[in-house]
Amino acid sequence: MRQKPCVYLFEAPASKLVKIGWTTGPAERRLQTIQNFSPEPLYLIGYFEVSDGHRSEFQMHAALKEERQHSEWFLISADEAVARLLPVAEKIGGVFRDLRHDPVCTLKRSYWATFPEKVPKAPSPEIDVPPDAIAKLPNYLGFGVRQIAEVLSCEEKHVRQLVKDGKLKAKGKKTGNNRWLVVLREDLVRFLTVSGAK
């Protein structure tokens, strides 16, 4: 049985945006789909049961056109969005299902609020490159993590961090469950030169 269309409102509190879209399926299922592509938690504010989802969505977008940021995303609070869209819904015969105070939705919102907004990235390790590192390089075409750690007089984890941060270019190779990093001689020399070695 085909479900009646609805215009849903999703809130992204961290960016202070509200998404207004329509679906013929349950708004909760649409939320799960959109959440997979969102870098921040989204919450279902509620939805308007309407007869024509596309036309109703268009009219609601028009009512908030000044707040439109991109496509279906609007810079507006959840409460203000609902207050401004209720008169539009009355004109088109829509019925609003408010989920802002729903126990399940409130529980999800309080759960996500316990996480920090952004986890600071660990800084790259400071490595004192020996001044004569280039002169002492073995005559190899490529170097593994252990060999580079010996050249730089540092731990292997610091070499991996330099690669992860993009400061040291490496090629990866997977053998079984192990992933090997290989740094070509020219890339290692380039890194050492930038670091002040000769």
C-alpha positions as CSV (number, residue, x, y, z in Angstrom):
1,M,0.0,0.0,0.0
2,R,1.4,3.4,-1.0
3,Q,1.8,5.8,1.8
4,K,0.4,9.4,1.7
5,P,3.2,11.9,0.7
6,C,4.7,14.1,3.4
7,V,6.9,17.1,3.6
8,Y,9.5,16.5,6.3
9,L,11.7,18.8,8.3
10,F,15.2,17.7,9.4
11,E,17.3,19.8,11.7
12,A,21.1,20.0,11.7
13,P,21.8,21.8,15.0
14,A,25.6,22.1,14.6
15,S,25.2,24.1,11.3
16,K,21.9,25.7,12.3
17,L,20.2,24.4,9.1
18,V,16.8,22.8,8.4
19,K,16.2,20.6,5.5
20,I,12.8,20.6,3.9
21,G,12.0,17.8,1.4
22,W,9.2,15.4,0.5
23,T,8.8,11.6,0.3
24,T,6.2,9.0,-0.3
25,G,7.8,6.7,2.3
26,P,8.1,7.2,6.1
27,A,10.0,10.3,7.1
28,E,12.1,8.3,9.5
29,R,13.4,6.1,6.6
30,R,14.3,9.2,4.6
31,L,16.1,10.5,7.6
32,Q,18.3,7.4,7.8
33,T,19.1,7.8,4.1
34,I,20.1,11.4,4.4
35,Q,22.0,10.8,7.6
36,N,24.3,8.5,5.7
37,F,25.5,11.4,3.7
38,S,25.6,14.0,6.5
39,P,28.8,14.9,8.4
40,E,26.7,15.8,11.4
41,P,23.7,14.3,13.3
42,L,20.3,15.1,11.9
43,Y,17.0,15.1,13.7
44,L,13.4,14.7,12.5
45,I,11.5,17.8,13.6
46,G,8.2,16.6,12.2
47,Y,6.4,16.2,8.9
48,F,3.3,17.6,7.1
49,E,0.9,15.0,5.7
50,V,-0.1,16.4,2.3
51,S,-1.9,15.3,-0.8
52,D,0.7,16.5,-3.3
53,G,4.3,16.2,-2.0
54,H,6.0,18.0,-4.8
55,R,3.7,21.0,-5.0
56,S,3.5,21.3,-1.2
57,E,7.3,21.2,-0.9
58,F,7.6,23.9,-3.5
59,Q,5.2,26.2,-1.6
60,M,7.0,25.7,1.6
61,H,10.4,26.4,0.0
62,A,8.9,29.6,-1.4
63,A,7.7,30.7,2.1
64,L,11.3,30.4,3.4
65,K,13.2,31.6,0.2
66,E,15.1,34.4,2.1
67,E,16.6,31.7,4.4
68,R,17.6,29.3,1.6
69,Q,21.3,28.3,1.8
70,H,21.5,25.6,-0.8
71,S,18.9,23.4,-2.5
72,E,16.6,22.1,0.3
73,W,18.7,23.5,3.2
74,F,17.6,26.7,5.1
75,L,19.3,28.8,7.7
76,I,16.5,29.0,10.2
77,S,15.7,27.5,13.7
78,A,13.5,24.5,13.9
79,D,10.8,26.4,15.9
80,E,10.8,29.3,13.5
81,A,10.6,27.0,10.5
82,V,7.5,25.2,12.0
83,A,5.9,28.5,12.9
84,R,6.3,29.9,9.4
85,L,5.2,26.8,7.6
86,L,2.0,26.1,9.6
87,P,0.0,28.8,7.8
88,V,1.2,27.4,4.4
89,A,0.1,23.9,5.5
90,E,-3.3,25.2,6.5
91,K,-3.8,26.7,3.0
92,I,-2.9,23.4,1.3
93,G,-4.8,21.2,3.7
94,G,-1.7,19.7,5.3
95,V,-1.6,18.2,8.8
96,F,1.6,18.7,10.9
97,R,2.9,15.8,13.0
98,D,5.2,17.5,15.5
99,L,8.1,15.3,16.8
100,R,10.1,17.9,18.6
101,H,8.9,16.6,22.0
102,D,8.7,13.0,21.0
103,P,10.5,10.9,23.7
104,V,12.5,8.9,21.1
105,C,13.6,12.0,19.2
106,T,14.5,13.8,22.4
107,L,16.6,10.8,23.5
108,K,18.5,10.8,20.2
109,R,19.1,14.5,20.4
110,S,20.5,14.3,24.0
111,Y,22.7,11.3,23.1
112,W,24.4,13.1,20.2
113,A,24.8,16.3,22.3
114,T,27.2,14.4,24.6
115,F,29.8,14.2,21.8
116,P,32.3,17.0,21.1
117,E,31.5,19.0,18.0
118,K,35.0,18.5,16.5
119,V,37.8,16.3,17.7
120,P,41.1,18.2,17.3
121,K,43.5,16.6,14.8
122,A,46.8,15.4,16.3
123,P,49.7,17.5,15.1
124,S,52.4,16.0,12.9
125,P,55.4,14.9,14.9
126,E,58.3,17.3,15.1
127,I,61.4,15.5,13.7
128,D,64.9,16.8,13.8
129,V,66.3,15.7,10.4
130,P,70.0,15.1,10.6
131,P,71.8,17.8,8.4
132,D,73.7,15.1,6.5
133,A,70.8,12.8,5.9
134,I,70.8,13.0,2.1
135,A,74.6,12.2,1.9
136,K,74.1,9.1,4.1
137,L,71.2,7.7,2.1
138,P,71.8,4.2,0.9
139,N,71.6,3.8,-2.9
140,Y,68.1,2.3,-3.0
141,L,65.2,3.2,-5.4
142,G,62.7,3.0,-2.6
143,F,62.6,2.9,1.2
144,G,60.3,1.2,3.7
145,V,59.1,2.7,7.0
146,R,61.8,1.1,9.1
147,Q,64.6,2.4,6.8
148,I,63.2,5.9,6.8
149,A,62.9,5.8,10.6
150,E,66.6,5.0,10.7
151,V,67.5,7.8,8.3
152,L,65.4,10.3,10.3
153,S,66.4,8.9,13.7
154,C,62.7,8.7,14.8
155,E,60.1,6.0,15.5
156,E,58.2,4.2,12.7
157,K,54.9,5.6,13.9
158,H,56.2,9.1,13.2
159,V,57.0,8.1,9.6
160,R,53.5,6.8,9.2
161,Q,52.1,10.0,10.6
162,L,54.1,12.1,8.1
163,V,52.7,9.9,5.3
164,K,49.1,10.2,6.7
165,D,49.4,14.0,6.9
166,G,50.7,14.2,3.3
167,K,54.1,15.6,4.2
168,L,55.9,12.5,2.9
169,K,54.6,11.0,-0.4
170,A,54.4,7.2,-0.3
171,K,52.9,4.3,-2.3
172,G,51.0,1.6,-0.5
173,K,51.1,-2.1,-1.3
174,K,48.9,-4.6,0.4
175,T,50.1,-8.2,1.0
176,G,47.7,-10.4,2.8
177,N,46.6,-8.4,5.9
178,N,49.7,-6.2,5.9
179,R,49.9,-2.9,4.2
180,W,53.4,-1.8,3.2
181,L,54.5,1.7,2.6
182,V,57.2,2.5,0.1
183,V,58.7,5.9,-0.4
184,L,60.6,6.5,-3.6
185,R,64.1,7.9,-3.3
186,E,63.2,11.1,-5.1
187,D,60.3,11.7,-2.8
188,L,62.4,11.1,0.3
189,V,65.1,13.4,-1.0
190,R,62.5,16.1,-1.7
191,F,61.2,15.8,1.9
192,L,64.7,15.9,3.3
193,T,65.6,19.0,1.2
194,V,62.5,20.8,2.4
195,S,63.5,19.9,6.0
196,G,66.9,21.4,5.6
197,A,69.1,18.3,5.0
198,K,72.0,18.2,2.5
